[in-house]
């Protein structure tokens, strides 16, 4: 609920998820006990939406977040009863289907009178396919990948969400929207900020960046036993942002939740995934974090101010996903005396078998998990020998059939390799690679439409 502290109006934002597969219980806890105005679920990563596009191609009624059903059934009754509005990018590759599904769930739960908005316009595959674009990372022409393209989604900003909220939306489901914009939008709506108020939008981006990863800022990603201890992580709570009209925010959590909010947890999250703190490029603003101040006011209450911004760019980032072959993988474990020697022999056998049978790979890795898989042989040579080790062989191929042969050779070590091997697994998966292009902002047409309950 929007509150007033003295003469200062405060909007309470809760972070209900930090990634697609995140826990649901902390979001329910926030909806029930957080006295929220908005509950925001941030559920998209670069490859997540490409996977969703594949699901949509197989079934046009799918393509939204796989946990949408479970999340909405858990949260909707509490949110509706408490007047909490929901914003999420769980629409993924199919926001309209997500809105339709959510309306169905609401009807089944006996929740009427809801206005559910689906934000569209981020899917720009046709524009990218038929334009003259080059990938920012490699410089290659996108047209050279024409037969392999899966998706192209522009990072939209807050504007269509703001429009949907102004039209009375109780729930807004989007596709690819920049993570901070999910939090920026309700602040623009509530405080009436102009879309070119760069100072306000810069600070709002600070708010969104602090909240977007949910449990990271309450100590989850922060924890390091003996150095940075965090209590009750099994009951980790998700954060709340108490935002004032000047954009200043207090990051906190519900008292009964596990975890902690400190100056250090907020500072670590502030610099998370930030390349240039002076020019953090967002679709709404170019944010400047260099003057941000973080101050711990009380236990689990940290005030953050000082975000600034300059005019947004004329282009939007577009994540383009394309098929890039297959990965075949096999694993098997060895334990007891001589485990590492037997594991190394197993790798030698598989390496030679793949050569003899003519498996064609563009990349091939031979790892001993627990010995050399993370840091290589140089560090492994100086460490005590473990009493157990897991062999992993993984390679990239052009076909699924070639990829399958890698795992088959590892599995064959059961009876054709060193003694004591066990727990073999094998898998084949298609590779979805991503690169980026910059798209003139005018080439996108963000919009929303309602599905009413």
WOQUIJO-V673787 format. One record per backbone hydrogen bond with DSSP energy under -0.5 kcal/mol. NH is the residue of the N-H (numbers start at 0). CO is the residue of the C=O. Records with the same first field share a line. If there is no record, write none. Layout:
NH = CO + CO
This chain:
2 = 9
4 = 7
5 = 3
7 = 4
8 = 6
9 = 2
10 = 242
12 = 10 + 240
13 = 37
14 = 238
15 = 13 + 39
16 = 39
21 = 18
26 = 23
27 = 23
28 = 24
29 = 25
30 = 26
31 = 27
32 = 28
33 = 29
36 = 11
37 = 11
38 = 84
39 = 13
40 = 86
41 = 16 + 39
42 = 40
48 = 44
50 = 46
51 = 47
52 = 48
53 = 49
54 = 50
55 = 51
56 = 52
57 = 53
58 = 54
61 = 58
64 = 89
67 = 64
70 = 66
71 = 67
72 = 68
73 = 69
74 = 70
75 = 71
78 = 74
79 = 75
80 = 76
81 = 77
82 = 78 + 79
83 = 78
84 = 36 + 82
85 = 169
86 = 38
87 = 171
88 = 40
90 = 173
91 = 88 + 173
92 = 62
93 = 62 + 90
97 = 93
98 = 94
99 = 95
100 = 96
101 = 97
102 = 98
103 = 99
104 = 100
105 = 101
106 = 102
107 = 103
108 = 104
109 = 106
110 = 105
111 = 109
115 = 113 + 450
116 = 114 + 170
117 = 448
118 = 116 + 172
119 = 117 + 446
123 = 121 + 151
127 = 123
128 = 124
129 = 125
130 = 126 + 127
132 = 130
134 = 139
135 = 435
138 = 134
141 = 132
143 = 140
144 = 141
145 = 142
147 = 144
148 = 144 + 145
149 = 320
150 = 320
152 = 318
153 = 121
154 = 316
155 = 153 + 175
160 = 157
161 = 157
162 = 158
163 = 159
164 = 160
165 = 161
166 = 162
167 = 164
168 = 163
169 = 114
170 = 114
171 = 85
172 = 116
173 = 87
176 = 174
177 = 155
180 = 177
181 = 177 + 178
182 = 178 + 179
183 = 179
184 = 180
185 = 181
186 = 182
187 = 183
188 = 184
189 = 185
190 = 186
191 = 187
192 = 187
196 = 193
197 = 195
200 = 196
201 = 197
202 = 198 + 306
203 = 199
204 = 200
205 = 201
206 = 202
207 = 203
208 = 204
209 = 205
210 = 206
211 = 207
213 = 210
215 = 212
216 = 213
217 = 213
218 = 215
219 = 214
222 = 218
223 = 227
226 = 223
227 = 223
234 = 231
235 = 232
236 = 257
239 = 251
240 = 12
241 = 239 + 249
242 = 10 + 240
243 = 247
244 = 8
246 = 243
248 = 303
249 = 241
250 = 248 + 301
251 = 239
256 = 253
257 = 234
258 = 230
259 = 217
265 = 261
266 = 262
267 = 263
268 = 264
269 = 265
270 = 266
271 = 268
273 = 270
274 = 272
278 = 275
279 = 286
280 = 278
281 = 284
285 = 309
286 = 279 + 284
287 = 307
288 = 276
289 = 276
291 = 288
292 = 304
294 = 302
296 = 294 + 300
297 = 300
299 = 260
300 = 297
301 = 250
302 = 294
303 = 248
304 = 292
307 = 287
309 = 285
315 = 438
317 = 436
318 = 152
319 = 317 + 434
320 = 150 + 318
321 = 432
322 = 147
323 = 324 + 430
325 = 396
326 = 428
327 = 325 + 394
328 = 426
329 = 392
330 = 424
331 = 390
332 = 421
333 = 388
335 = 386
338 = 335
341 = 337
342 = 338
343 = 339
344 = 340
345 = 341
346 = 342
347 = 343
348 = 344
349 = 345
350 = 346
351 = 347
352 = 348
353 = 349
354 = 350
355 = 351
356 = 352
357 = 354
358 = 353
359 = 357
360 = 358
361 = 395
362 = 395
364 = 393
366 = 391
368 = 366 + 389
370 = 367
371 = 367
372 = 367
375 = 371
378 = 374
379 = 375
380 = 376
381 = 378
382 = 379
388 = 333
389 = 368
390 = 331
391 = 366
392 = 329
393 = 364
394 = 327
395 = 362
396 = 325
402 = 398
403 = 399
404 = 400 + 401
405 = 401 + 402
406 = 402
407 = 403
408 = 404
409 = 405
410 = 406
411 = 407
412 = 409
413 = 410
414 = 411
415 = 411
416 = 412
420 = 417
421 = 332
424 = 330
426 = 328
428 = 326
430 = 324
431 = 429
432 = 321 + 430
434 = 319
436 = 317
438 = 315 + 436
440 = 313
442 = 439
443 = 440
444 = 120
446 = 119
448 = 117
450 = 115
452 = 113
